[in-house]
């Protein structure tokens, strides 16, 4: 008979996690269980010690022996508790880190469409909250079995000592459990609403921090602080307050049940003591078990509450991890002697069904050929280059590299063949050498210097106090626009790609910086298949082919002289920009 598949994703997540760390969990649970069993004998010894102490002919040796045994059990119990806590915390931290690494790693593999529609801050908060719950969950899990074992021991002992009192305690536990199960559901709903609200607000906070220079440039610091406060109080605080109120209500009812049952048990126990049905030692023993049994019972109740709350956070991580990586939509093929030839055949593309960005694009780019994509904003120039990278898939048609359909190629290999020099340079808050080497981790320092010289970057790097070890700041704020462009070109040289995509990197530069960058680009383009997304027509005169796009269609193809003679769209755009210049 086949095992039924577990359809509960959270339970499956925890079971898989437990299997992966079976050895560590077994050790933790074994130590905790051993300590729990020893603790179960403490009230019994204490009660017997009290009874024996009241008997005149009891020897001092026997009493001291029982006291010594009681002390030893207490010490061992404390030791096992400390070890369980330390091992549980360590494993919890390990699982939390593994979960974060897995989630962040998966996050990076998701398609560009995901990253363009989701706020990074929301994702970070989602992963952080989930990993926090996971870290604390393991500490609770390690106490489940010991708590259950101790409860069985304690209830059994109480039923043996005085079965009527034992039944009162048993029914107290039952009522407590039913109330907890019933009242936890509305708490969880509020918890989920709270988590969603906090994720959204943290997404907004991250966005503001990322654009801190924009905020400063408009002197909006005070306004943003007020907006931040209004947003959190207005949107995140209400569900938090609702969750806290419902949790407090549950705890209040649980407290009433506990105190009421304790009063009933205490009154009944005193009656049995006075009537001679139990001894003074059994009275003490019984309440020793009550005090000790309520602690693990409360832990089980807390575990249930925490598990349900953790479920809300873990579900959101599972949902994130289930999103299909972009590489899954590509094949595993590579091309041994890749030349850089590109063919677009009947390409249509739209980000959504409402508007088509590219319409029936047919274009051949030969190996080593340079082309420029020209047209007004929004005609699909950047989209066309993003299709080459495999960021998106065409809704119709095919793209071929050296006559191989791009969808059959291994995505990692594909992107290793392409270098991009964009308008807005992405750069890490790290040293120049580490940023440059990111393009080719195996490159030597000699290779890096060679690439920097080819990109006209070496001279300005050497003028810096720490040269190649200079920290560039977040998003490269310590560098000028021109310097960042030359670093990007250096990275492209170091990568040594077959295909080069230039998103007009000189459009925002002054004359001197543009000259330095253009010299680097000229060397970079040589013998490489190059696609230039043109914004300034002065940069496209010398390319092999100019492709004019309008409303997602190719309307003109030719070199500068040919297109100027046609007096078509290219002539119109060129003349307009020349007049503005």
C-alpha positions as CSV (number, residue, x, y, z in Angstrom):
1,X,0.0,0.0,0.0
2,X,1.4,3.4,-1.0
3,X,1.9,6.1,1.5
4,X,-0.5,9.0,1.1
5,X,1.2,12.2,0.0
6,X,1.2,14.9,2.7
7,X,-0.8,17.8,1.3
8,X,0.0,20.1,4.2
9,X,3.0,22.1,2.9
10,X,4.0,23.5,6.3
11,X,3.9,20.1,8.0
12,X,5.9,18.7,5.0
13,X,8.4,21.5,5.4
14,X,9.0,20.8,9.1
15,X,9.2,17.0,8.5
16,X,11.7,17.5,5.7
17,X,13.7,19.8,8.0
18,X,13.6,17.3,10.8
19,X,14.8,14.5,8.5
20,X,17.7,16.6,7.3
21,X,18.8,17.2,10.9
22,X,17.7,13.9,12.4
23,X,20.9,13.3,14.3
24,X,21.0,16.6,16.1
25,X,17.3,16.5,16.9
26,X,17.6,12.9,18.3
27,X,20.4,14.0,20.6
28,X,18.5,17.0,21.8
29,X,15.3,15.1,22.4
30,X,17.1,12.2,24.1
31,X,18.8,14.6,26.6
32,X,15.6,16.4,27.2
33,X,13.6,13.2,27.7
34,X,16.2,11.8,30.1
35,X,16.0,15.0,32.2
36,X,12.2,14.9,32.1
37,X,12.1,11.3,33.4
38,X,14.4,12.2,36.3
39,X,12.4,15.3,37.1
40,X,9.3,13.1,37.3
41,X,10.7,11.3,40.4
42,X,11.5,14.6,42.3
43,X,8.0,15.2,43.8
44,X,7.7,11.5,44.7
45,X,11.0,11.6,46.7
46,X,10.1,14.9,48.2
47,X,6.7,13.6,49.4
48,X,8.2,10.4,50.8
49,X,10.9,12.3,52.5
50,X,8.3,14.5,54.3
51,X,6.3,11.4,55.4
52,X,9.4,9.6,56.7
53,X,10.6,12.8,58.5
54,X,7.4,12.7,60.6
55,X,8.0,9.1,61.6
56,X,10.1,9.1,64.9
57,X,12.1,5.9,64.2
58,X,13.2,6.8,60.7
59,X,17.0,6.8,60.6
60,X,19.0,9.9,59.8
61,X,21.0,7.9,57.2
62,X,17.8,7.1,55.2
63,X,16.7,10.8,55.3
64,X,20.1,12.0,54.3
65,X,20.2,9.4,51.5
66,X,16.8,10.7,50.1
67,X,18.0,14.3,50.4
68,X,21.2,13.4,48.5
69,X,19.2,11.6,45.8
70,X,16.8,14.5,45.5
71,X,19.7,16.9,45.1
72,X,21.5,14.7,42.5
73,X,18.3,14.4,40.5
74,X,17.9,18.2,40.6
75,X,21.4,18.8,39.5
76,X,21.2,16.3,36.6
77,X,17.8,17.8,35.6
78,X,19.3,21.3,35.6
79,X,22.2,20.1,33.5
80,X,20.0,18.4,30.9
81,X,17.8,21.5,30.7
82,X,20.9,23.7,30.1
83,X,22.3,21.4,27.4
84,X,18.9,21.1,25.7
85,X,18.6,24.8,25.6
86,X,22.2,25.3,24.2
87,X,21.9,22.6,21.6
88,X,18.4,23.7,20.6
89,X,19.5,27.4,20.2
90,X,22.5,26.3,18.1
91,X,20.4,24.1,15.8
92,X,17.7,26.7,15.6
93,X,20.2,29.3,14.5
94,X,21.6,26.9,11.9
95,X,18.2,26.1,10.5
96,X,17.4,29.8,10.4
97,X,20.5,30.6,8.4
98,X,19.9,27.6,6.1
99,X,16.4,28.9,5.5
100,X,17.5,32.4,4.7
101,X,20.3,31.3,2.4
102,X,17.9,29.0,0.6
103,X,15.2,31.7,0.3
104,X,17.6,34.4,-0.8
105,X,19.3,32.0,-3.3
106,X,16.0,31.1,-4.8
107,X,14.9,34.8,-4.8
108,X,17.9,35.5,-7.1
109,X,16.9,32.8,-9.6
110,X,13.4,34.2,-10.1
111,X,12.5,35.9,-13.4
112,X,12.9,39.7,-14.0
113,X,9.1,40.0,-14.1
114,X,9.0,39.0,-10.4
115,X,11.6,41.5,-9.4
116,X,10.0,44.3,-11.3
117,X,6.6,43.8,-9.7
118,X,7.6,43.0,-6.1
119,X,9.2,45.2,-3.4
120,X,12.5,44.0,-2.1
121,X,11.7,45.2,1.4
122,X,8.6,43.1,1.5
123,X,10.5,40.0,0.5
124,X,13.3,40.6,3.0
125,X,10.7,41.1,5.8
126,X,9.0,37.9,4.7
127,X,12.2,35.8,4.8
128,X,13.4,37.4,8.0
129,X,10.1,36.7,9.9
130,X,9.9,33.2,8.6
131,X,13.5,32.4,9.6
132,X,12.9,33.9,13.1
133,X,10.0,31.6,13.6
134,X,12.0,28.6,12.4
135,X,14.8,29.4,14.8
136,X,12.5,29.5,17.9
137,X,10.4,26.6,16.6
138,X,13.2,24.1,17.0
139,X,13.6,25.0,20.7
140,X,10.0,24.2,21.3
141,X,10.0,21.0,19.2
142,X,12.8,19.6,21.4
143,X,10.6,19.9,24.4
144,X,7.5,18.2,23.0
145,X,8.3,14.6,23.6
146,X,9.9,15.3,27.1
147,X,6.8,17.3,28.0
148,X,4.4,14.5,26.9
149,X,6.4,11.9,28.8
150,X,6.4,14.0,31.9
151,X,2.7,14.6,31.7
152,X,2.0,10.9,31.4
153,X,4.2,10.3,34.5
154,X,2.7,13.1,36.5
155,X,-1.0,12.3,35.6
156,X,-0.3,8.6,36.4
157,X,1.3,9.5,39.7
158,X,-1.6,11.8,40.6
159,X,-4.2,9.2,39.8
160,X,-2.4,6.7,41.9
161,X,-2.0,9.1,44.9
162,X,-5.7,10.2,44.8
163,X,-7.7,9.3,41.7
164,X,-10.5,11.9,42.3
165,X,-7.9,14.7,42.4
166,X,-6.2,13.2,39.4
167,X,-9.4,13.3,37.4
168,X,-10.0,17.0,38.3
169,X,-6.5,17.8,36.9
170,X,-7.2,15.6,33.8
171,X,-10.4,17.4,33.0
172,X,-8.8,20.8,33.6
173,X,-6.2,19.9,31.0
174,X,-8.9,18.8,28.6
175,X,-11.0,22.0,29.0
176,X,-7.9,24.1,28.7
177,X,-6.9,22.3,25.5
178,X,-10.4,22.7,23.9
179,X,-10.6,26.4,24.7
180,X,-7.0,26.9,23.3
181,X,-7.9,25.2,20.1
182,X,-11.1,27.1,19.6
183,X,-9.7,30.6,20.4
184,X,-6.4,30.2,18.5
185,X,-8.1,30.5,15.1
186,X,-9.2,34.2,15.3
187,X,-5.7,35.0,16.7
188,X,-4.1,33.4,13.6
189,X,-6.3,35.4,11.2
190,X,-5.2,38.6,13.0
191,X,-1.6,37.5,12.9
192,X,-1.8,36.9,9.1
193,X,-3.3,40.4,8.6
194,X,-0.6,41.9,10.8
195,X,2.3,40.1,8.9
196,X,0.9,41.3,5.5
197,X,0.6,44.9,6.8
198,X,4.2,44.9,8.2
199,X,5.7,43.4,5.1
200,X,4.0,46.1,2.9
201,X,5.2,48.9,5.2
202,X,8.8,47.5,5.3
203,X,8.7,47.4,1.6
204,X,7.9,51.1,1.5
205,X,10.7,51.8,4.0
206,X,13.3,49.9,1.9
207,X,12.2,51.9,-1.1
208,X,12.6,55.2,0.7
209,X,16.1,54.2,2.0
210,X,17.1,53.2,-1.5
211,X,16.1,56.6,-2.7
212,X,17.6,58.6,0.2
213,X,19.4,61.0,-2.1
214,X,16.1,62.0,-3.8
215,X,14.6,62.6,-0.3
216,X,17.6,64.8,0.7
217,X,17.6,66.7,-2.6
218,X,14.0,67.9,-1.9
219,X,14.6,68.3,1.9
220,X,11.8,65.9,2.6
221,X,13.4,64.1,5.7
222,X,10.8,65.4,8.2
223,X,8.0,64.7,5.8
224,X,9.1,61.1,5.2
225,X,9.4,60.6,9.0
226,X,5.8,61.8,9.5
227,X,4.6,59.7,6.6
228,X,6.4,56.7,8.0
229,X,4.7,57.2,11.4
230,X,1.3,57.8,9.8
231,X,1.6,54.7,7.6
232,X,2.7,52.4,10.4
233,X,0.1,53.7,12.9
234,X,-2.7,53.7,10.3
235,X,-2.0,50.4,8.5
236,X,0.3,48.2,10.5
237,X,-0.7,49.0,14.1
238,X,-4.5,48.1,13.9
239,X,-4.0,44.4,12.9
240,X,-1.1,44.2,15.4
241,X,-3.5,45.6,18.1
242,X,-6.2,43.2,17.1
243,X,-3.8,40.2,17.3
244,X,-2.6,41.4,20.7
245,X,-6.1,41.8,22.0
246,X,-7.2,38.3,20.9
247,X,-4.0,36.8,22.3
248,X,-4.6,38.6,25.6
249,X,-8.2,37.3,25.7
250,X,-7.0,33.7,25.2
251,X,-4.4,34.1,27.9
252,X,-7.0,35.6,30.3
253,X,-9.4,32.7,29.8
254,X,-6.5,30.2,30.2
255,X,-5.5,31.9,33.4
256,X,-9.1,31.7,34.8
257,X,-9.3,27.9,34.0
258,X,-5.9,27.3,35.7
259,X,-6.7,29.3,38.8
260,X,-10.2,28.0,39.2
261,X,-9.1,24.4,38.9
262,X,-6.2,25.0,41.3
263,X,-8.6,26.3,43.9
264,X,-10.9,23.3,43.4
265,X,-8.0,20.9,43.7
266,X,-6.6,22.6,46.7
267,X,-9.9,22.6,48.6
268,X,-10.6,19.0,47.7
269,X,-7.0,18.0,48.7
270,X,-7.3,19.7,52.1
271,X,-10.6,17.8,52.6
272,X,-8.9,14.5,51.8
273,X,-6.0,15.4,54.0
274,X,-8.2,16.2,57.0
275,X,-10.3,13.1,56.5
276,X,-7.1,10.9,56.4
277,X,-7.5,9.8,52.8
278,X,-4.1,11.1,52.0
279,X,-1.0,11.7,54.1
280,X,0.8,15.0,54.5
281,X,3.6,13.7,52.3
282,X,1.2,12.6,49.5
283,X,-0.4,16.1,49.8
284,X,3.0,17.7,49.1
285,X,3.8,15.1,46.5
286,X,0.5,15.8,44.7
287,X,1.0,19.5,44.5
288,X,4.5,19.0,43.5
289,X,3.3,17.1,40.5
290,X,0.6,19.7,39.8
291,X,3.2,22.5,39.7
292,X,5.6,20.5,37.6
293,X,2.9,19.2,35.2
294,X,1.4,22.5,34.5
295,X,4.7,23.8,33.2
296,X,5.1,21.2,30.4
297,X,1.4,21.4,29.7
298,X,1.7,25.2,29.2
299,X,4.7,24.5,27.0
300,X,2.6,22.2,24.8
301,X,-0.1,24.9,24.6
302,X,2.5,27.5,23.7
303,X,4.0,25.2,21.2
304,X,0.6,24.8,19.5
305,X,0.1,28.6,19.5
306,X,3.6,29.2,18.2
307,X,3.3,26.4,15.6
308,X,0.1,28.0,14.2
309,X,1.6,31.5,14.1
310,X,4.8,30.1,12.6
311,X,2.6,28.4,10.0
312,X,1.5,31.8,8.7
313,X,5.1,33.0,8.2
314,X,6.4,29.7,6.9
315,X,3.6,29.4,4.4
316,X,4.8,32.7,2.8
317,X,8.3,31.4,2.5
318,X,7.1,28.2,1.0
319,X,5.0,30.2,-1.5
320,X,8.1,32.1,-2.5
321,X,10.2,29.0,-2.8
322,X,7.6,27.4,-5.1
323,X,7.9,30.1,-7.7
324,X,9.5,28.7,-10.8
325,X,13.2,29.8,-11.4
326,X,13.8,31.3,-14.8
327,X,16.3,28.7,-15.7
328,X,13.6,26.0,-15.6
329,X,12.2,27.6,-18.8
330,X,15.5,27.0,-20.7
331,X,17.3,24.0,-21.9
332,X,20.8,22.7,-21.1
333,X,22.6,23.1,-24.4
334,X,25.8,25.1,-25.0
335,X,27.6,26.1,-28.1
336,X,31.3,25.0,-28.2
337,X,32.6,27.5,-30.8
338,X,30.1,30.3,-30.4
339,X,30.5,33.2,-33.0
340,X,27.9,35.6,-31.7
341,X,25.4,35.5,-34.6
342,X,21.9,36.6,-33.6
343,X,18.6,36.0,-35.5
344,X,15.2,37.3,-34.5
345,X,12.4,35.5,-36.4
346,X,8.8,36.7,-36.3
347,X,9.1,38.0,-32.7
348,X,6.1,39.4,-30.9
349,X,6.2,40.4,-27.2
350,X,4.0,42.0,-24.6
351,X,4.4,42.5,-20.9
352,X,0.6,42.0,-20.6
353,X,-2.2,41.2,-23.0
354,X,-3.3,44.8,-23.2
355,X,-0.4,46.3,-25.1
356,X,2.0,44.7,-27.6
357,X,5.6,46.0,-27.3
358,X,7.2,44.2,-30.3
359,X,5.4,43.2,-33.4
360,X,6.7,40.7,-36.0
361,X,10.4,41.6,-35.6
362,X,12.7,39.9,-38.1
363,X,16.4,40.9,-37.8
364,X,19.7,39.2,-38.6
365,X,22.9,40.3,-36.8
366,X,26.1,38.7,-38.1
367,X,29.0,37.7,-36.0
368,X,31.2,40.7,-35.2
369,X,28.6,43.1,-36.6
370,X,27.6,46.3,-34.8
371,X,24.0,47.6,-35.0
372,X,22.2,50.5,-33.4
373,X,18.6,50.4,-32.3
374,X,17.0,53.8,-32.9
375,X,13.5,55.1,-32.1
376,X,11.5,57.2,-29.8
377,X,11.1,56.2,-26.1
378,X,8.9,53.1,-25.6
379,X,9.2,51.6,-29.0
380,X,10.9,48.4,-27.7
381,X,14.6,49.0,-28.0
382,X,15.5,47.9,-24.5
383,X,12.9,45.1,-24.6
384,X,14.7,43.7,-27.7
385,X,18.0,43.6,-25.9
386,X,16.4,42.0,-22.8
387,X,15.1,39.2,-24.9
388,X,18.7,38.4,-26.0
389,X,19.6,38.1,-22.3
390,X,16.7,35.7,-21.7
391,X,15.1,38.0,-19.2
392,X,11.8,37.5,-21.0
393,X,10.5,35.0,-23.5
394,X,8.8,36.2,-26.7
395,X,5.0,35.6,-26.9
396,X,5.5,34.5,-30.5
397,X,8.5,33.7,-32.7
398,X,12.0,32.5,-32.0
399,X,15.5,34.0,-31.3
400,X,18.5,32.0,-32.5
401,X,22.2,32.2,-31.5
402,X,24.4,30.6,-34.1
403,X,21.2,28.9,-35.5
404,X,20.3,27.4,-32.1
405,X,17.0,28.4,-30.5
406,X,17.8,30.5,-27.4
407,X,15.2,28.5,-25.4
408,X,17.3,25.4,-25.8
409,X,20.4,27.0,-24.4
410,X,21.5,26.8,-20.8
411,X,20.7,30.2,-19.2
412,X,23.9,30.5,-17.2
413,X,26.0,29.8,-20.3
414,X,23.9,32.2,-22.4
415,X,24.5,35.1,-20.0
416,X,28.2,34.3,-19.7
417,X,28.4,35.2,-23.5
418,X,26.9,38.6,-23.1
419,X,28.1,41.8,-21.5
420,X,25.9,44.9,-20.8
421,X,27.1,48.4,-20.3
422,X,23.9,50.2,-19.2
423,X,23.1,53.9,-18.7
424,X,22.5,53.4,-14.9
425,X,25.5,51.4,-13.6
426,X,24.8,48.8,-10.9
427,X,27.8,48.6,-8.5
428,X,28.3,47.0,-5.1
429,X,29.4,48.7,-1.9
430,X,32.8,47.1,-2.1
431,X,36.3,47.8,-3.4
432,X,37.0,48.6,-7.0
433,X,38.9,45.5,-7.5
434,X,36.1,43.3,-6.1
435,X,33.6,45.1,-8.3
436,X,35.6,44.6,-11.4
437,X,36.5,41.0,-10.6
438,X,32.8,40.2,-10.2
439,X,32.7,40.0,-14.1
440,X,35.3,37.2,-14.0
441,X,36.1,35.8,-10.6
442,X,39.0,33.8,-12.0
443,X,40.8,36.9,-13.5
444,X,44.2,37.8,-12.1
445,X,45.2,41.3,-11.0
446,X,47.2,41.5,-14.2
447,X,44.1,40.8,-16.2
448,X,42.2,43.4,-14.2
449,X,44.8,46.1,-14.9
450,X,44.8,45.2,-18.6
451,X,41.1,45.6,-18.8
452,X,41.1,48.9,-16.8
453,X,43.7,50.3,-19.2
454,X,41.7,49.3,-22.2
455,X,38.6,51.0,-20.7
456,X,40.5,54.2,-19.9
457,X,39.9,53.5,-16.1
458,X,43.3,52.6,-14.8
459,X,44.6,56.2,-14.7
460,X,41.7,57.5,-12.5
461,X,41.8,54.4,-10.3
462,X,45.5,54.9,-9.6
463,X,44.9,58.5,-8.6
464,X,42.6,57.4,-5.8
465,X,44.2,57.1,-2.3
466,X,43.7,53.4,-2.0
467,X,43.7,52.7,-5.8
468,X,42.1,49.4,-6.6
469,X,41.2,48.8,-3.0
470,X,39.1,52.0,-2.8
471,X,35.6,51.4,-1.4
472,X,33.1,52.9,-3.8
473,X,30.1,53.3,-1.3
474,X,26.6,52.2,-1.7
475,X,25.6,52.1,-5.4
476,X,29.0,53.7,-6.2
477,X,28.2,57.1,-4.7
478,X,31.9,57.9,-4.2
479,X,32.4,57.7,-8.0
480,X,31.4,60.2,-10.7
481,X,29.0,59.0,-13.5
482,X,31.9,58.9,-16.0
483,X,34.0,56.8,-13.6
484,X,31.2,54.3,-13.0
485,X,30.8,54.0,-16.8
486,X,34.5,53.2,-17.2
487,X,34.3,50.6,-14.4
488,X,31.3,49.0,-16.3
489,X,33.4,49.0,-19.5
490,X,36.3,47.5,-17.6
491,X,34.0,44.7,-16.4
492,X,32.9,44.1,-19.9
493,X,36.5,43.8,-21.1
494,X,37.3,41.4,-18.3
495,X,34.3,39.2,-19.1
496,X,35.4,39.1,-22.7
497,X,32.0,38.4,-24.2
498,X,31.0,37.4,-27.7
499,X,27.9,39.7,-27.6
500,X,28.0,43.3,-26.3
501,X,24.9,45.4,-25.4
502,X,25.4,49.1,-24.9
503,X,22.5,51.1,-23.5
504,X,24.1,54.4,-24.7
505,X,26.4,54.8,-21.8
506,X,27.6,58.3,-22.8
507,X,24.3,60.0,-23.0
508,X,24.6,61.6,-19.5
509,X,28.3,62.6,-19.6
510,X,30.3,65.8,-20.1
511,X,32.5,66.2,-23.2
512,X,35.8,65.0,-21.5
513,X,34.2,62.0,-19.8
514,X,32.4,61.1,-23.0
515,X,35.7,61.1,-24.9
516,X,37.3,58.8,-22.3
517,X,34.3,56.4,-22.4
518,X,34.0,56.5,-26.2
519,X,37.6,55.5,-26.5
520,X,37.1,52.6,-24.2
521,X,33.9,51.6,-26.1
522,X,35.6,51.7,-29.5
523,X,38.2,49.2,-28.3
524,X,35.5,47.1,-26.6
525,X,33.3,46.8,-29.7
526,X,36.1,45.6,-31.9
527,X,35.4,42.0,-33.3
528,X,32.3,41.6,-31.1
529,X,28.7,41.4,-32.0
530,X,27.4,44.7,-30.7
531,X,23.9,46.0,-30.1
532,X,23.7,49.7,-29.2
533,X,20.5,51.2,-27.8
534,X,20.9,54.6,-29.2
535,X,19.7,57.9,-27.6
536,X,22.2,60.2,-29.2
537,X,22.5,59.9,-33.0
538,X,26.1,61.1,-32.9
539,X,27.2,57.7,-31.6
540,X,25.6,55.6,-34.4
541,X,27.2,57.0,-37.5
542,X,29.9,54.4,-37.7
543,X,27.9,51.2,-36.9
544,X,27.5,48.6,-39.6
545,X,23.7,48.8,-39.5
546,X,21.0,51.0,-38.0
547,X,17.6,49.5,-37.1
548,X,14.8,52.1,-36.8
549,X,11.8,51.0,-34.6
550,X,8.4,52.6,-34.4
551,X,5.4,51.3,-32.5
552,X,7.1,48.0,-31.9
553,X,7.9,47.4,-35.6
554,X,11.1,47.7,-37.7
555,X,10.4,50.3,-40.3
556,X,13.9,51.1,-41.6
557,X,17.3,49.3,-41.8
558,X,20.5,50.6,-43.2
559,X,23.7,52.6,-42.5
560,X,23.7,56.3,-41.7
561,X,24.2,57.5,-45.2
562,X,21.5,55.2,-46.7
563,X,18.9,56.2,-44.1
564,X,19.6,59.9,-44.5
565,X,19.0,59.6,-48.2
566,X,15.6,57.9,-47.7
567,X,14.5,61.0,-45.7
568,X,12.2,58.7,-43.6
569,X,11.8,58.3,-39.8
570,X,15.6,58.1,-39.1
571,X,16.1,61.4,-41.1
572,X,13.3,63.0,-39.1
573,X,14.7,61.9,-35.7
574,X,18.3,62.8,-36.6
575,X,17.3,66.2,-37.9
576,X,15.2,66.9,-34.8
577,X,18.0,66.0,-32.4
578,X,20.6,67.9,-34.5
579,X,18.3,71.0,-34.3
580,X,18.0,70.6,-30.5
581,X,21.8,70.2,-30.2
